[in-house]
């Protein structure tokens, strides 16, 4: 992911690594915003243990502050894996 992330930024790939084979699984990229609200985007599996979400809307990253991102995987046998969260600072445009 980019070193600097800004509110309203699009065309940003949020890529997450897992420790398990996720090929064929359903993946969500979950997040917790700086205001503690949680949500998710549909992720795409790109390698045996990697998934991503590309921000496409200016409202995807709508709050400045510390954000957390993690993978939520539903495997083919319906079991669920939840990854450790990565944290990133989302800045106002012009900051950083």
PyMOL CGO cylinders between C-alpha atoms (Angstrom):
from pymol import cmd
from pymol.cgo import CYLINDER

trace = [
    CYLINDER, 0.00, 0.00, 0.00, 1.09, 3.58, -0.50, 0.3, 1, 1, 1, 1, 1, 1,
    CYLINDER, 1.09, 3.58, -0.50, 3.25, 5.25, 2.14, 0.3, 1, 1, 1, 1, 1, 1,
    CYLINDER, 3.25, 5.25, 2.14, 0.86, 8.19, 2.32, 0.3, 1, 1, 1, 1, 1, 1,
    CYLINDER, 0.86, 8.19, 2.32, -2.90, 7.81, 2.21, 0.3, 1, 1, 1, 1, 1, 1,
    CYLINDER, -2.90, 7.81, 2.21, -5.31, 10.73, 1.98, 0.3, 1, 1, 1, 1, 1, 1,
    CYLINDER, -5.31, 10.73, 1.98, -9.02, 11.25, 2.58, 0.3, 1, 1, 1, 1, 1, 1,
    CYLINDER, -9.02, 11.25, 2.58, -10.92, 10.84, -0.70, 0.3, 1, 1, 1, 1, 1, 1,
    CYLINDER, -10.92, 10.84, -0.70, -8.05, 9.07, -2.44, 0.3, 1, 1, 1, 1, 1, 1,
    CYLINDER, -8.05, 9.07, -2.44, -9.07, 6.67, -5.20, 0.3, 1, 1, 1, 1, 1, 1,
    CYLINDER, -9.07, 6.67, -5.20, -7.07, 4.17, -7.20, 0.3, 1, 1, 1, 1, 1, 1,
    CYLINDER, -7.07, 4.17, -7.20, -5.38, 2.96, -4.01, 0.3, 1, 1, 1, 1, 1, 1,
    CYLINDER, -5.38, 2.96, -4.01, -4.79, -0.76, -3.56, 0.3, 1, 1, 1, 1, 1, 1,
    CYLINDER, -4.79, -0.76, -3.56, -5.25, -2.04, -0.03, 0.3, 1, 1, 1, 1, 1, 1,
    CYLINDER, -5.25, -2.04, -0.03, -3.41, -5.37, -0.14, 0.3, 1, 1, 1, 1, 1, 1,
    CYLINDER, -3.41, -5.37, -0.14, -3.40, -7.82, 2.73, 0.3, 1, 1, 1, 1, 1, 1,
    CYLINDER, -3.40, -7.82, 2.73, -1.30, -10.91, 3.30, 0.3, 1, 1, 1, 1, 1, 1,
    CYLINDER, -1.30, -10.91, 3.30, -2.69, -13.98, 5.04, 0.3, 1, 1, 1, 1, 1, 1,
    CYLINDER, -2.69, -13.98, 5.04, -0.91, -17.02, 6.38, 0.3, 1, 1, 1, 1, 1, 1,
    CYLINDER, -0.91, -17.02, 6.38, -3.24, -19.51, 4.73, 0.3, 1, 1, 1, 1, 1, 1,
    CYLINDER, -3.24, -19.51, 4.73, -4.17, -20.58, 1.23, 0.3, 1, 1, 1, 1, 1, 1,
    CYLINDER, -4.17, -20.58, 1.23, -7.23, -18.49, 0.30, 0.3, 1, 1, 1, 1, 1, 1,
    CYLINDER, -7.23, -18.49, 0.30, -7.61, -19.57, -3.34, 0.3, 1, 1, 1, 1, 1, 1,
    CYLINDER, -7.61, -19.57, -3.34, -11.32, -20.20, -4.01, 0.3, 1, 1, 1, 1, 1, 1,
    CYLINDER, -11.32, -20.20, -4.01, -12.39, -18.49, -0.78, 0.3, 1, 1, 1, 1, 1, 1,
    CYLINDER, -12.39, -18.49, -0.78, -14.69, -15.53, -0.31, 0.3, 1, 1, 1, 1, 1, 1,
    CYLINDER, -14.69, -15.53, -0.31, -12.75, -12.58, 1.03, 0.3, 1, 1, 1, 1, 1, 1,
    CYLINDER, -12.75, -12.58, 1.03, -13.76, -9.32, 2.67, 0.3, 1, 1, 1, 1, 1, 1,
    CYLINDER, -13.76, -9.32, 2.67, -11.34, -6.50, 3.36, 0.3, 1, 1, 1, 1, 1, 1,
    CYLINDER, -11.34, -6.50, 3.36, -12.65, -5.21, 6.68, 0.3, 1, 1, 1, 1, 1, 1,
    CYLINDER, -12.65, -5.21, 6.68, -11.80, -1.88, 8.22, 0.3, 1, 1, 1, 1, 1, 1,
    CYLINDER, -11.80, -1.88, 8.22, -12.20, 0.21, 11.34, 0.3, 1, 1, 1, 1, 1, 1,
    CYLINDER, -12.20, 0.21, 11.34, -12.14, 3.96, 10.76, 0.3, 1, 1, 1, 1, 1, 1,
    CYLINDER, -12.14, 3.96, 10.76, -10.62, 6.56, 13.04, 0.3, 1, 1, 1, 1, 1, 1,
    CYLINDER, -10.62, 6.56, 13.04, -14.13, 7.23, 14.45, 0.3, 1, 1, 1, 1, 1, 1,
    CYLINDER, -14.13, 7.23, 14.45, -14.30, 3.50, 15.43, 0.3, 1, 1, 1, 1, 1, 1,
    CYLINDER, -14.30, 3.50, 15.43, -17.00, 2.68, 12.82, 0.3, 1, 1, 1, 1, 1, 1,
    CYLINDER, -17.00, 2.68, 12.82, -16.46, -0.65, 11.08, 0.3, 1, 1, 1, 1, 1, 1,
    CYLINDER, -16.46, -0.65, 11.08, -17.28, -1.83, 7.59, 0.3, 1, 1, 1, 1, 1, 1,
    CYLINDER, -17.28, -1.83, 7.59, -16.06, -4.00, 4.75, 0.3, 1, 1, 1, 1, 1, 1,
    CYLINDER, -16.06, -4.00, 4.75, -15.44, -4.16, 1.03, 0.3, 1, 1, 1, 1, 1, 1,
    CYLINDER, -15.44, -4.16, 1.03, -15.48, -7.24, -1.19, 0.3, 1, 1, 1, 1, 1, 1,
    CYLINDER, -15.48, -7.24, -1.19, -11.90, -8.36, -1.64, 0.3, 1, 1, 1, 1, 1, 1,
    CYLINDER, -11.90, -8.36, -1.64, -10.20, -10.05, -4.58, 0.3, 1, 1, 1, 1, 1, 1,
    CYLINDER, -10.20, -10.05, -4.58, -7.81, -12.98, -4.15, 0.3, 1, 1, 1, 1, 1, 1,
    CYLINDER, -7.81, -12.98, -4.15, -4.62, -12.34, -6.14, 0.3, 1, 1, 1, 1, 1, 1,
    CYLINDER, -4.62, -12.34, -6.14, -2.22, -15.02, -4.91, 0.3, 1, 1, 1, 1, 1, 1,
    CYLINDER, -2.22, -15.02, -4.91, -2.21, -18.06, -2.68, 0.3, 1, 1, 1, 1, 1, 1,
    CYLINDER, -2.21, -18.06, -2.68, -2.12, -15.94, 0.49, 0.3, 1, 1, 1, 1, 1, 1,
    CYLINDER, -2.12, -15.94, 0.49, -2.93, -12.38, -0.74, 0.3, 1, 1, 1, 1, 1, 1,
    CYLINDER, -2.93, -12.38, -0.74, -6.05, -10.34, -1.32, 0.3, 1, 1, 1, 1, 1, 1,
    CYLINDER, -6.05, -10.34, -1.32, -6.84, -6.71, -2.08, 0.3, 1, 1, 1, 1, 1, 1,
    CYLINDER, -6.84, -6.71, -2.08, -9.43, -3.99, -2.51, 0.3, 1, 1, 1, 1, 1, 1,
    CYLINDER, -9.43, -3.99, -2.51, -8.94, -1.01, -4.83, 0.3, 1, 1, 1, 1, 1, 1,
    CYLINDER, -8.94, -1.01, -4.83, -10.57, 2.20, -3.58, 0.3, 1, 1, 1, 1, 1, 1,
    CYLINDER, -10.57, 2.20, -3.58, -12.81, 3.49, -6.35, 0.3, 1, 1, 1, 1, 1, 1,
    CYLINDER, -12.81, 3.49, -6.35, -15.04, 6.03, -4.62, 0.3, 1, 1, 1, 1, 1, 1,
    CYLINDER, -15.04, 6.03, -4.62, -13.99, 9.23, -2.90, 0.3, 1, 1, 1, 1, 1, 1,
    CYLINDER, -13.99, 9.23, -2.90, -16.06, 8.15, 0.11, 0.3, 1, 1, 1, 1, 1, 1,
    CYLINDER, -16.06, 8.15, 0.11, -14.16, 4.85, 0.61, 0.3, 1, 1, 1, 1, 1, 1,
    CYLINDER, -14.16, 4.85, 0.61, -11.60, 6.71, 2.73, 0.3, 1, 1, 1, 1, 1, 1,
    CYLINDER, -11.60, 6.71, 2.73, -13.75, 9.45, 4.23, 0.3, 1, 1, 1, 1, 1, 1,
    CYLINDER, -13.75, 9.45, 4.23, -12.16, 10.18, 7.63, 0.3, 1, 1, 1, 1, 1, 1,
    CYLINDER, -12.16, 10.18, 7.63, -8.70, 11.34, 8.62, 0.3, 1, 1, 1, 1, 1, 1,
    CYLINDER, -8.70, 11.34, 8.62, -6.91, 9.48, 11.38, 0.3, 1, 1, 1, 1, 1, 1,
    CYLINDER, -6.91, 9.48, 11.38, -5.78, 5.96, 12.19, 0.3, 1, 1, 1, 1, 1, 1,
    CYLINDER, -5.78, 5.96, 12.19, -7.49, 3.18, 10.21, 0.3, 1, 1, 1, 1, 1, 1,
    CYLINDER, -7.49, 3.18, 10.21, -7.19, -0.60, 10.61, 0.3, 1, 1, 1, 1, 1, 1,
    CYLINDER, -7.19, -0.60, 10.61, -7.55, -3.10, 7.73, 0.3, 1, 1, 1, 1, 1, 1,
    CYLINDER, -7.55, -3.10, 7.73, -7.76, -6.90, 7.95, 0.3, 1, 1, 1, 1, 1, 1,
    CYLINDER, -7.76, -6.90, 7.95, -8.82, -9.90, 5.88, 0.3, 1, 1, 1, 1, 1, 1,
    CYLINDER, -8.82, -9.90, 5.88, -11.98, -11.85, 6.70, 0.3, 1, 1, 1, 1, 1, 1,
    CYLINDER, -11.98, -11.85, 6.70, -11.96, -15.14, 4.78, 0.3, 1, 1, 1, 1, 1, 1,
    CYLINDER, -11.96, -15.14, 4.78, -14.77, -17.65, 4.35, 0.3, 1, 1, 1, 1, 1, 1,
    CYLINDER, -14.77, -17.65, 4.35, -13.19, -20.89, 3.16, 0.3, 1, 1, 1, 1, 1, 1,
    CYLINDER, -13.19, -20.89, 3.16, -14.85, -23.44, 0.88, 0.3, 1, 1, 1, 1, 1, 1,
    CYLINDER, -14.85, -23.44, 0.88, -15.76, -25.60, 3.91, 0.3, 1, 1, 1, 1, 1, 1,
    CYLINDER, -15.76, -25.60, 3.91, -17.59, -22.56, 5.46, 0.3, 1, 1, 1, 1, 1, 1,
    CYLINDER, -17.59, -22.56, 5.46, -14.98, -22.02, 8.17, 0.3, 1, 1, 1, 1, 1, 1,
    CYLINDER, -14.98, -22.02, 8.17, -13.89, -18.44, 8.77, 0.3, 1, 1, 1, 1, 1, 1,
    CYLINDER, -13.89, -18.44, 8.77, -10.41, -16.99, 9.15, 0.3, 1, 1, 1, 1, 1, 1,
    CYLINDER, -10.41, -16.99, 9.15, -9.80, -13.49, 10.48, 0.3, 1, 1, 1, 1, 1, 1,
    CYLINDER, -9.80, -13.49, 10.48, -6.43, -11.87, 9.89, 0.3, 1, 1, 1, 1, 1, 1,
    CYLINDER, -6.43, -11.87, 9.89, -4.47, -9.55, 12.13, 0.3, 1, 1, 1, 1, 1, 1,
    CYLINDER, -4.47, -9.55, 12.13, -5.14, -5.88, 11.46, 0.3, 1, 1, 1, 1, 1, 1,
    CYLINDER, -5.14, -5.88, 11.46, -2.68, -3.59, 9.68, 0.3, 1, 1, 1, 1, 1, 1,
    CYLINDER, -2.68, -3.59, 9.68, -2.87, 0.08, 10.68, 0.3, 1, 1, 1, 1, 1, 1,
    CYLINDER, -2.87, 0.08, 10.68, -2.42, 3.13, 8.47, 0.3, 1, 1, 1, 1, 1, 1,
    CYLINDER, -2.42, 3.13, 8.47, -2.71, 6.86, 8.99, 0.3, 1, 1, 1, 1, 1, 1,
    CYLINDER, -2.71, 6.86, 8.99, -5.18, 8.50, 6.60, 0.3, 1, 1, 1, 1, 1, 1,
    CYLINDER, -5.18, 8.50, 6.60, -4.36, 12.20, 6.25, 0.3, 1, 1, 1, 1, 1, 1,
    CYLINDER, -4.36, 12.20, 6.25, -6.24, 15.25, 5.07, 0.3, 1, 1, 1, 1, 1, 1,
    CYLINDER, -6.24, 15.25, 5.07, -5.20, 16.42, 1.61, 0.3, 1, 1, 1, 1, 1, 1,
    CYLINDER, -5.20, 16.42, 1.61, -2.20, 18.69, 1.95, 0.3, 1, 1, 1, 1, 1, 1,
    CYLINDER, -2.20, 18.69, 1.95, -0.96, 17.00, 5.14, 0.3, 1, 1, 1, 1, 1, 1,
    CYLINDER, -0.96, 17.00, 5.14, 2.09, 14.79, 5.25, 0.3, 1, 1, 1, 1, 1, 1,
]
cmd.load_cgo(trace, "trace")
